[in-house]
Amino acid sequence: MDNTIGFIGGGQMGEALIRGIIDSGLYDATSIFVAEPNEERRNYMTDTYGVQGYADSTPLWKSCSTILLAVKPQIMGIVLAASKNLVTPDHLIITIAAGLPISFYEKGLERDDCRIIRVMPNTPALVLEGASGLSGNSNATTDDLQRCEEILNKIGKAVILDETALDAVTGLSGSGPAYVFTFADAMIDAGIKAGLPRPTAETLALQTILGSVKLLIESKKHPAELRAMVTSPGGTTIAAQHVLERSGFKGIVMDAIEAAVNRSKELGKS
């Protein structure tokens, strides 16, 4: 039971995590259990990754030391109600549902001895480049947090935070890929509008984004410093930058993230 992990929910985020931990070698596929009621989806998971699939979660609670809850927040209460008589203090419960506080799980399981860690990951975990924040309840040990951090670091980078910071993580990195995809889509369309064939525009835009992020990480320089290196007096970049500033681009991005943070807080309250 020590080297097993169960996923309740076989959706996109659960799949991303499963692929990551298999590719990294942290868990063998035969040590991974997935409870997914949708037969087509369950069969896809077992056929694609070689994991053990079940229609309900009972076998997972009996066989796995670590249980990862990967269902939508709206149905989490149903999952907890069905699981509360199967949970023991020996289980480490990790949840990746957005917005739901740890207290929600403690109340739903109707016990105060559960070891619970709340995580906010994101979908780039599918290519082992996820960004995650995590926080544990008072029962979660240092070893529990390190174990969870180890799992998440196999699919990207993880940081341990106080739970009060997780709504900010949700708005910034949890929803963040969507902002980047929107920006990439806009760059591609701009290239097409300027006369480039779509494949060429896609190649140049995506490589530009990839290279820019890599330069940010490896140079360890502030984004404003790197931007200044590209911006020549009276050149093309400053002309474009003027349009972004005049349109309130930075403020729009900040407002969008703030809206996501506030929505995460609303989900937690509801």
C-alpha positions, 0 to 999 in steps of 0.5 A: 500500500505504501507505493500505490496512489489512487486517482478519483477522477480521470479527467484532463488534470488527473491525466496530466498528473498520471502521465507526468508521474509515469514518465518521471518513473516516480510510480509504475503504472501498475501501482496507479489506480483510477476511479472513473465512472465514465466507461469510455474515459476509464477504458481510455485511461487504462489502455493509454497508460496501463493503470488499473481502472475502476467504476467507483472509488472503493478499491482505491481506499482499500489499496492505496496509501495516497488518494488524489481527488481530481474531480470538479468542485461542484461534485466534490461533496458527493465524492466525500460523502461516498468516501467518509466511511472508507477513509483512515488516518493512514491515507494521505488525501491530496485534492486539486479542486479549485477554490475549495478550502481544506475545511470543506474536506474536513467537514465533508469527511466528518472527521478530524484526523484526516491528513489533507493537502490542497493543491492548485496545479495547472495543465502544463503538467501534461508536458511535465512543465506544470506550476503548483502551489500546495498547503496541508492541514494540521494533520499533514506532516512535513513528510506528507508535504515533501511527498506531495511536493516530490510528486508535483516536482516530477511534473514541473515546479511546486511551492509550499504555501499557507492556504490563504495564498492558494486563491492567488495561485489559482488566479495566477498559475492555475488559470494562467495557461489560458491567458498565455494561449490567448496571447499566442493566438493573438500573435499568430493572427497578427502574423497572418494579418501581416501576410504570413502563412498560418504555419509560418506565423504559428512557428514564429509566434510559438518559438518566440514565446518559448525562447522569451520564457527560457531567456527570462528563466536562464538570464535571471534578469527582470522582465523590464530589463530584458524588454529594454534590451529589445527596445531601440530608440525610435524603432519598431518595438517601442512603437508596438510597446506604445500601443500596448501601454496606451491600451492598458495591456498590463492593467488588463492582464492584472484585472483578468488575474484578479477576476480569477482570484476573486472567482476562486474565493467565491467557489470556496465560499459556495 
